[in-house]
């Protein structure tokens, strides 16, 4: 399929997406990265771009979901978390691979595939990830630590019993004993707080530059 025949232009979510997909489209200078979209790009056949809303000020929240290994229970939770991310007007990026990638993509999740250790820092920077979630009730904290070594982004994960105390003040440690829906609700509240803090920090930085 030669999609370039149907579109006058192509807008990529970010630089990494452009590098990955630009070779498949012969659009020349019309293909450009737009890293600050507030809603998905809608491409109309033969009519150029439609429904693109860009804000060249503050970017939306980008949440990285770490999934080094698929399990049935974890995948069910991933769908609930992805829904909460969408409801918070944020965007989900899945670092891993599942048997239901097509369904996740249909839910608005950007499935990035497995990321090599040497590529973690580059991928997090290019995608602009500013929050991370590890959806396992036990284990895989080493995977979270490996990613956090490359970013100061706050993280949500299931904490150790009995205290479930977060390792950092900005993190969320969820009690592993709560059900999936309760975990998703706690995650949603944490997303709201994380976004509020991020926007406040961004506004402060803009004010300092304008002073």
C-alpha positions as CSV (number, residue, x, y, z in Angstrom):
1,X,0.0,0.0,0.0
2,X,1.4,3.4,-1.0
3,X,-0.2,5.7,1.6
4,X,1.6,8.8,0.2
5,X,-0.8,8.8,-2.7
6,X,-3.7,9.5,-0.3
7,X,-2.2,12.3,1.8
8,X,-0.9,15.8,1.0
9,X,1.2,15.9,4.2
10,X,2.3,13.8,7.1
11,X,2.8,15.1,10.7
12,X,4.8,12.9,13.0
13,X,4.3,12.8,16.8
14,X,8.0,13.3,17.5
15,X,11.5,13.0,16.0
16,X,11.9,9.3,16.7
17,X,8.6,8.5,15.0
18,X,9.7,10.5,12.0
19,X,13.0,8.6,11.8
20,X,11.1,5.3,12.0
21,X,8.3,6.0,9.5
22,X,9.6,8.7,7.1
23,X,11.3,6.2,4.8
24,X,7.9,4.7,4.0
25,X,6.5,8.0,2.7
26,X,7.8,10.0,-0.2
27,X,6.7,13.4,1.1
28,X,10.0,15.3,1.1
29,X,9.7,18.6,3.0
30,X,6.0,18.0,3.7
31,X,6.9,15.4,6.3
32,X,7.7,17.2,9.5
33,X,7.8,16.4,13.2
34,X,5.3,18.1,15.5
35,X,6.2,17.2,19.1
36,X,3.5,19.1,20.9
37,X,0.2,17.7,19.6
38,X,-2.7,17.7,22.2
39,X,-4.8,15.2,20.3
40,X,-4.2,12.5,17.7
41,X,-3.5,13.5,14.2
42,X,-6.5,13.0,11.8
43,X,-5.4,12.6,8.2
44,X,-8.1,13.2,5.6
45,X,-7.8,11.4,2.2
46,X,-6.9,13.9,-0.5
47,X,-7.6,16.8,1.8
48,X,-4.4,17.2,3.8
49,X,-4.5,17.4,7.5
50,X,-7.6,17.6,9.7
51,X,-8.1,17.8,13.4
52,X,-4.5,18.7,14.3
53,X,-4.3,20.8,17.4
54,X,-0.8,22.1,18.2
55,X,0.3,24.0,21.2
56,X,3.9,25.3,21.0
57,X,3.9,26.1,24.7
58,X,3.5,23.2,27.2
59,X,3.5,19.6,26.0
60,X,1.0,17.1,27.1
61,X,1.9,14.4,29.7
62,X,3.6,11.4,28.1
63,X,3.5,8.2,30.2
64,X,5.8,5.2,29.5
65,X,4.4,1.8,30.4
66,X,7.1,-0.7,31.1
67,X,6.2,-4.3,30.0
68,X,9.3,-6.5,29.7
69,X,7.2,-9.7,29.9
70,X,3.5,-10.2,29.2
71,X,1.2,-11.9,31.7
72,X,-2.6,-12.2,31.5
73,X,-3.2,-10.3,34.7
74,X,-0.7,-7.6,33.9
75,X,-2.1,-7.0,30.4
76,X,-5.6,-6.6,31.9
77,X,-4.2,-3.9,34.2
78,X,-2.4,-2.2,31.3
79,X,-5.7,-1.7,29.5
80,X,-7.2,0.0,32.6
81,X,-4.1,2.2,33.0
82,X,-4.2,3.2,29.3
83,X,-7.8,4.2,29.7
84,X,-7.0,6.4,32.7
85,X,-4.1,8.0,30.8
86,X,-6.5,8.8,27.9
87,X,-9.1,10.2,30.3
88,X,-6.4,12.5,31.7
89,X,-5.7,13.8,28.2
90,X,-2.2,12.3,28.4
91,X,-0.6,9.8,26.0
92,X,0.6,6.3,26.7
93,X,3.8,4.7,25.2
94,X,4.2,1.0,25.8
95,X,7.8,-0.2,26.0
96,X,7.5,-3.9,25.3
97,X,5.5,-6.2,23.1
98,X,2.2,-8.1,23.7
99,X,-0.1,-10.5,21.9
100,X,-2.7,-7.7,21.8
101,X,-0.7,-4.9,20.3
102,X,-3.4,-4.1,17.8
103,X,-6.0,-3.7,20.6
104,X,-3.7,-1.4,22.5
105,X,-3.1,0.7,19.5
106,X,-6.8,0.9,19.0
107,X,-7.0,2.2,22.5
108,X,-4.6,5.0,21.7
109,X,-1.4,3.4,23.0
110,X,1.8,4.0,21.1
111,X,3.4,0.5,21.1
112,X,7.2,1.1,20.9
113,X,8.3,-2.5,21.1
114,X,11.2,-3.8,23.3
115,X,13.9,-1.3,23.9
116,X,17.5,-2.3,24.1
117,X,19.4,-1.2,27.2
118,X,21.7,1.0,25.1
119,X,18.7,2.8,23.6
120,X,16.8,3.6,26.8
121,X,18.1,7.1,27.3
122,X,17.7,8.1,23.7
123,X,14.2,6.7,23.5
124,X,13.0,8.5,26.7
125,X,14.5,11.8,25.5
126,X,13.1,11.6,21.9
127,X,9.6,10.6,23.1
128,X,9.7,13.1,25.9
129,X,8.5,10.7,28.6
130,X,7.7,12.5,31.8
131,X,6.1,9.7,33.9
132,X,6.6,5.9,34.1
133,X,4.4,3.1,35.3
134,X,5.4,-0.5,36.1
135,X,2.2,-2.6,36.1
136,X,3.5,-5.7,37.9
137,X,2.3,-6.6,41.4
138,X,5.6,-8.3,42.2
139,X,9.0,-8.4,40.5
140,X,10.5,-6.5,37.7
141,X,11.5,-3.5,39.9
142,X,15.0,-4.0,38.5
143,X,13.5,-3.1,35.0
144,X,12.1,0.1,36.5
145,X,15.4,1.0,38.1
146,X,17.2,0.5,34.8
147,X,14.8,2.9,33.1
148,X,14.9,5.5,35.9
149,X,18.7,5.6,35.7
150,X,18.1,7.5,32.4
151,X,15.4,9.9,33.5
152,X,14.2,11.9,36.6
153,X,10.6,11.2,35.7
154,X,8.3,10.1,38.5
155,X,7.2,6.5,38.6
156,X,4.1,4.5,39.7
157,X,4.6,0.9,40.7
158,X,3.4,-1.7,43.2
159,X,5.3,-1.2,46.5
160,X,6.5,-3.8,48.9
161,X,4.2,-4.9,51.8
162,X,3.2,-3.9,54.3
163,X,4.0,-0.2,54.1
164,X,4.0,0.3,50.3
165,X,6.2,3.4,50.8
166,X,7.4,5.2,47.7
167,X,11.1,5.4,47.1
168,X,10.8,9.0,46.1
169,X,8.4,11.7,47.1
170,X,7.2,12.2,43.5
171,X,6.5,8.4,43.1
172,X,3.4,6.4,43.7
173,X,3.7,3.0,45.5
174,X,0.5,1.1,45.2
175,X,-0.5,-1.6,47.7
176,X,-0.3,-4.9,45.8
177,X,-3.4,-6.1,47.7
178,X,-5.8,-3.7,46.0
179,X,-7.9,-4.8,43.0
180,X,-7.1,-3.6,39.5
181,X,-9.8,-0.9,39.4
182,X,-8.6,0.5,42.7
183,X,-5.1,0.5,41.5
184,X,-6.2,2.3,38.3
185,X,-8.1,4.9,40.3
186,X,-5.0,5.6,42.5
187,X,-2.9,5.8,39.4
188,X,-5.4,8.3,37.9
189,X,-5.2,10.5,40.9
190,X,-1.4,10.4,40.9
191,X,-1.4,11.3,37.2
192,X,-3.5,14.4,37.9
193,X,-1.1,15.5,40.7
194,X,2.0,14.7,38.5
195,X,0.5,16.8,35.6
196,X,-0.3,19.7,38.0
197,X,3.2,19.8,39.3
198,X,4.7,19.5,35.9
199,X,2.6,22.4,34.5
200,X,3.5,24.5,37.5
201,X,7.2,23.9,36.9
202,X,6.8,24.6,33.2
203,X,5.0,27.9,34.0
204,X,7.7,28.9,36.4
205,X,10.4,28.2,33.8
206,X,8.5,30.3,31.2
207,X,8.1,33.2,33.7
208,X,11.8,33.1,34.5
209,X,12.8,33.2,30.8
210,X,10.4,36.1,30.2
211,X,11.7,38.2,33.2
